[in-house]
């Protein structure tokens, strides 16, 4: 048997319901994002309610619409639904038919009665629906771990009947917070950090440091491919490609090898900080995780990040590497991230990098060359690429 054809998709807000005076702004942002994501489905209509949204399919294919909702931040769950009159017989008939057509073996009915004037209690309706299912199918009740859950929401003039809910991405709607500048290396960590930043409502621009010819065109292509995957969540992303070669060579000519990575990261933060100021971006985001490499010890982070005036977020700072890999696989970036093309942080990797660098030593090495002019050249000569889900990358 096949499922009944859904008429609606019901979306529940989740965390947004905890917002106070800003609640309306968050919900309106989510509403705009959903409509934008589903714009190609021109038959859809929308109806807001206090803690969620009804999408009337009007004949559109449920599965196709649902696939797009899987890439929208800001709500707890969605579910396919049928709308019926708030009459006992019709509710019982449709709910039981939905269960019988599911091809599942165990079930549970969860009824919520918003209309307290409805003649039967929630528990009584649970029993009425379950009884009909048991009489007309081989399904068995399992209240603890059912294969199928039937949700019945009874209101005054209408009732929505849903089967299993699909978990949403949660978080905040994209764009409800200020923009962030994502330091995107091309490895496993930074795309995951970008995803988590977007999940908290921040649109991103990316900054990538390229050291041609020591890094390859394939390494840059890999970064752009990662951004295309992130386009599933943000349809258009600007990438600032920084020509880092001359500054990187100056660091290695004037610095003790043990301090090279520390100075490299300090220069990256200076460039990101300046670019963030120019672009009116409020925060820098990176994929650092405490203790993962020499530049990510607490001593290194302190010395490196002190050169930036812009707020720095490290979404992965407390995450285990296996947790990061699992999330990379979930969002689809892992296979691209592990392609064997080196970035500028790995091509001249020192054998014994300092894990406890001193600010005074960093400043001493930096005084040996004109890094400010080199930083200015990096920013002025950057390549700006607009990566879109719909269009090819455009240089502008």
C-alpha positions in Angstrom: 0.0 0.0 0.0 1.1 3.6 -0.5 0.9 6.6 1.8 -2.0 8.9 1.5 -1.3 12.0 -0.5 -0.4 14.8 1.8 -2.2 18.1 1.5 0.0 20.1 3.8 3.4 20.3 5.4 3.4 21.4 9.0 6.5 23.2 10.3 7.2 23.8 14.0 9.5 26.5 15.1 11.3 25.0 18.1 13.9 27.4 19.5 12.4 30.4 18.0 9.4 30.1 20.3 11.8 31.1 23.2 12.4 34.5 21.7 10.8 37.5 23.4 10.4 40.9 21.6 12.5 39.7 18.7 10.4 36.6 18.1 8.5 38.2 15.2 11.7 39.2 13.4 13.1 35.7 13.7 9.9 34.1 12.4 9.6 36.6 9.5 13.2 35.8 8.5 12.5 32.0 8.6 9.3 32.6 6.6 11.3 34.5 3.9 14.0 31.8 3.8 11.4 29.0 3.3 9.6 30.9 0.6 12.9 31.6 -1.2 14.0 28.0 -0.9 10.6 26.8 -2.3 10.2 29.5 -4.9 10.3 27.1 -7.8 7.1 25.4 -6.5 4.6 28.1 -7.6 1.4 26.3 -6.4 2.3 26.5 -2.7 0.5 28.7 -0.3 1.4 29.5 3.3 -0.4 30.1 6.5 1.3 31.2 9.8 0.2 30.1 13.2 1.6 30.9 16.7 4.3 28.3 16.9 4.6 27.1 13.3 3.7 27.3 9.6 1.3 25.4 7.3 2.4 24.9 3.7 -0.5 24.0 1.5 0.9 21.8 -1.3 -2.0 22.5 -3.7 -0.9 19.4 -5.7 2.9 19.9 -5.5 4.9 16.8 -4.8 5.5 16.4 -1.1 8.9 14.6 -1.5 10.3 17.2 -3.8 9.2 20.1 -1.5 10.5 18.2 1.6 14.0 17.8 0.1 14.4 21.5 -0.1 13.2 22.0 3.5 16.1 19.7 4.6 18.5 22.6 3.8 16.7 25.4 5.8 17.9 26.4 9.3 15.6 27.6 12.0 12.9 25.1 12.7 12.5 21.9 14.9 10.7 19.6 12.5 8.3 19.2 9.6 5.7 16.6 8.8 3.4 15.7 5.9 -0.2 16.3 7.0 -3.9 15.9 6.0 -6.5 18.4 7.2 -9.9 17.1 8.1 -13.0 18.4 10.0 -12.8 18.2 13.7 -15.3 15.4 13.9 -14.6 12.2 15.7 -15.5 9.7 12.9 -13.5 11.5 10.2 -10.5 11.9 12.4 -10.5 8.2 13.3 -11.0 7.1 9.7 -8.2 9.1 8.2 -5.7 8.5 11.1 -6.3 4.8 11.0 -6.0 4.7 7.2 -2.8 6.7 7.3 -1.3 4.1 9.7 -2.6 1.1 7.8 -1.0 2.4 4.5 2.4 2.9 6.2 3.6 -0.7 5.9 5.0 -0.4 9.4 4.7 -3.1 12.1 4.3 -1.1 15.3 2.6 2.3 16.0 1.7 4.9 18.6 -1.1 7.5 18.4 -0.3 11.0 19.9 -3.4 13.2 20.1 -3.4 16.8 21.3 -6.7 18.5 21.8 -6.4 22.3 21.5 -10.1 22.7 21.4 -11.2 21.7 25.0 -14.8 21.7 23.9 -14.2 18.7 21.7 -16.3 15.9 23.2 -13.5 13.3 23.7 -10.3 13.8 25.7 -6.9 13.3 24.0 -6.5 9.9 25.7 -10.0 8.8 24.5 -9.2 9.8 20.9 -5.9 7.9 21.2 -7.8 4.8 22.1 -10.5 5.2 19.4 -7.9 5.6 16.7 -5.7 2.7 18.0 -8.7 0.4 18.3 -9.6 0.9 14.6 -6.0 0.4 13.5 -5.8 -2.9 15.5 -9.1 -4.2 14.1 -8.2 -3.5 10.5 -4.5 -4.3 10.3 -1.6 -6.4 11.7 -0.1 -3.4 13.3 0.8 -3.7 17.0 0.9 -0.9 19.6 4.4 0.0 20.9 4.3 3.1 23.2 8.1 3.1 23.8 9.8 2.6 20.5 7.2 2.5 17.7 8.1 2.3 14.0 5.3 4.8 13.3 3.9 7.7 15.2 0.5 9.2 14.2 0.1 12.8 15.4 -3.4 14.3 15.7 -3.8 18.0 16.5 -7.5 18.8 17.1 -8.5 22.5 16.8 -11.9 24.1 16.9 -12.7 24.0 13.2 -10.0 21.8 11.7 -7.7 18.9 12.6 -4.3 18.1 11.2 -3.2 14.4 11.1 0.5 13.7 10.5 2.7 10.6 10.5 6.3 10.6 11.5 8.0 14.0 11.9 11.2 14.8 10.0 13.8 16.5 12.2 14.8 19.9 11.0 18.3 21.5 11.1 17.2 23.7 14.1 19.3 26.7 14.9 18.3 30.2 13.8 17.1 31.4 10.3 20.0 32.3 8.0 20.5 36.1 8.0 18.9 36.8 11.4 22.4 37.7 12.8 25.2 39.7 11.4 27.5 38.5 8.6 30.7 36.6 9.4 34.0 36.1 7.5 34.8 32.4 7.2 38.5 31.4 7.1 38.1 28.5 4.6 41.2 26.3 4.2 39.8 23.4 2.2 40.4 20.9 5.0 37.8 18.9 7.0 37.2 21.4 9.8 36.5 24.8 8.2 33.5 23.8 6.1 31.9 22.3 9.2 32.6 25.5 11.1 31.0 27.4 8.3 27.9 25.2 8.5 27.6 25.8 12.2 28.0 29.6 11.8 25.2 29.6 9.3 23.1 27.4 11.7 23.3 30.3 14.2 21.8 32.7 11.7 25.0 34.2 10.2 25.4 34.6 6.5 29.0 34.1 5.5 31.7 35.4 3.1 34.8 33.3 2.8 38.5 34.1 2.8 41.0 31.7 1.4 44.8 32.0 1.3 46.4 30.7 -1.8 50.2 30.5 -2.3 50.6 29.9 -6.0 52.6 28.2 -7.5 53.4 26.3 -4.2 49.7 25.6 -3.9 47.9 24.3 -7.0 44.8 25.3 -9.0 43.3 22.0 -7.9 43.6 23.2 -4.2 41.6 26.4 -5.1 39.1 24.4 -7.2 38.6 22.1 -4.1 37.7 25.2 -2.0 35.2 26.4 -4.6 33.7 22.9 -4.7 33.2 23.0 -0.9 31.6 26.4 -1.2 29.2 25.0 -3.8 28.2 22.3 -1.2 27.6 25.1 1.3 25.4 26.8 -1.3 22.7 24.3 -0.3 22.4 26.3 2.9 23.3 29.8 1.6 22.5 30.2 -2.1 25.2 32.8 -2.9 28.6 33.0 -1.1 31.5 35.4 -1.9 35.0 34.0 -1.7 38.0 36.3 -1.3 41.1 34.5 -2.6 44.2 36.1 -1.1 47.5 35.9 -3.0 49.6 34.9 0.0 52.9 33.7 -1.6 55.1 36.8 -1.1 54.0 37.3 2.5 54.5 33.7 3.3 58.0 33.6 1.8 58.9 36.8 3.8 57.8 35.0 7.0 60.1 32.0 6.3 63.0 34.2 5.3 62.9 36.3 8.5 61.6 33.9 11.2 62.9 31.0 13.1 61.3 27.8 11.8 59.6 27.1 15.1 57.7 30.4 14.9 56.8 30.3 11.2 53.3 28.8 11.7 52.5 31.3 14.5 53.5 34.3 12.3 51.7 32.8 9.4 48.4 32.6 11.4 49.0 36.1 12.8 49.3 37.5 9.3 46.1 35.6 8.2 44.2 37.2 11.1 45.5 40.6 10.3 44.3 40.2 6.7 41.0 38.8 7.8 40.5 41.6 10.3 41.2 44.3 7.7 38.9 42.7 5.2 36.2 42.3 7.8 36.5 46.0 8.6 36.3 47.0 4.9 33.3 44.7 4.3 31.4 45.8 7.5 31.5 42.2 8.8 31.1 41.7 12.5 32.9 38.4 13.2 35.6 36.1 11.9 35.0 32.3 12.0 37.5 29.5 11.7 37.7 25.7 12.1 40.2 25.7 15.0 39.8 23.0 17.6 41.7 23.2 20.9 44.9 21.2 20.9 44.5 19.7 17.4 47.7 21.2 16.0 50.5 23.4 17.3 48.8 26.6 16.4 45.7 25.6 18.3 47.1 25.3 21.8 45.7 27.9 24.2 49.1 29.7 24.3 49.2 29.8 20.5 45.6 30.9 20.1 46.1 33.7 22.6 49.2 35.0 20.8 47.7 34.6 17.3 44.3 36.1 17.8 45.5 39.2 19.7 46.3 40.9 16.4 42.6 41.0 15.4 40.2 43.7 16.6 37.3 41.7 15.1 35.3 39.2 17.2 36.5 35.6 16.6 34.3 32.5 16.7 35.6 29.0 16.8 32.5 26.7 16.6 34.6 23.5 16.8 36.9 24.5 19.6 35.6 21.9 22.0 34.8 19.2 19.4 36.5 15.8 19.0 38.0 15.1 15.6 35.7 12.1 15.0 32.7 14.3 15.8 33.8 16.8 13.2 34.3 14.1 10.6 30.8 12.7 11.3 29.3 16.2 10.8 31.4 16.7 7.6 29.9 13.5 6.2 26.4 14.5 7.2 26.6 17.8 5.4 28.4 16.3 2.4 31.8 18.1 2.6 34.0 15.2 3.8 34.8 13.5 0.5 35.8 16.8 -1.1 37.8 17.9 2.0 40.0 14.9 1.9 41.1 15.3 -1.7 45.0 15.4 -1.6 45.7 19.0 -2.6 47.8 21.0 -0.1 46.9 24.4 1.2 49.3 27.2 2.3 49.4 25.9 5.9 50.8 22.5 4.9 53.3 23.2 2.1 56.1 24.5 4.3 55.1 22.8 7.6 57.9 23.1 10.1 59.2 20.0 11.9 59.1 21.5 15.4 56.5 24.3 15.6 56.3 26.1 18.9 53.3 25.2 21.0 54.0 28.0 23.6 55.0 31.0 21.5 55.7 34.4 23.1 54.2 37.6 21.9 57.5 39.4 22.3 59.3 37.0 20.0 56.6 37.2 17.4 56.9 41.0 17.4 60.7 40.7 17.1 60.5 38.5 14.0 57.8 40.7 12.5 60.0 43.8 13.0 62.5 42.3 10.5 60.3 42.9 7.4 57.6 45.2 6.2 54.6 43.0 6.6 52.1 45.9 6.6 52.9 46.7 2.9 52.7 43.0 2.0 49.3 42.7 3.8 48.0 45.8 1.9 49.1 44.1 -1.4 47.4 40.9 -0.4 44.1 42.6 0.1 44.3 44.9 -2.9 45.2 42.0 -5.3 42.7 39.5 -4.0 40.4 37.7 -6.4 36.8 37.9 -5.5 34.6 35.0 -6.7 30.8 34.8 -6.3 29.8 31.2 -6.0 26.1 30.6 -6.6 23.9 27.5 -6.5 22.2 28.6 -9.7 24.9 30.3 -11.7 28.6 29.6 -12.4 31.2 31.5 -10.5 31.6 35.1 -11.7 34.6 37.3 -11.2 33.7 40.9 -10.4 
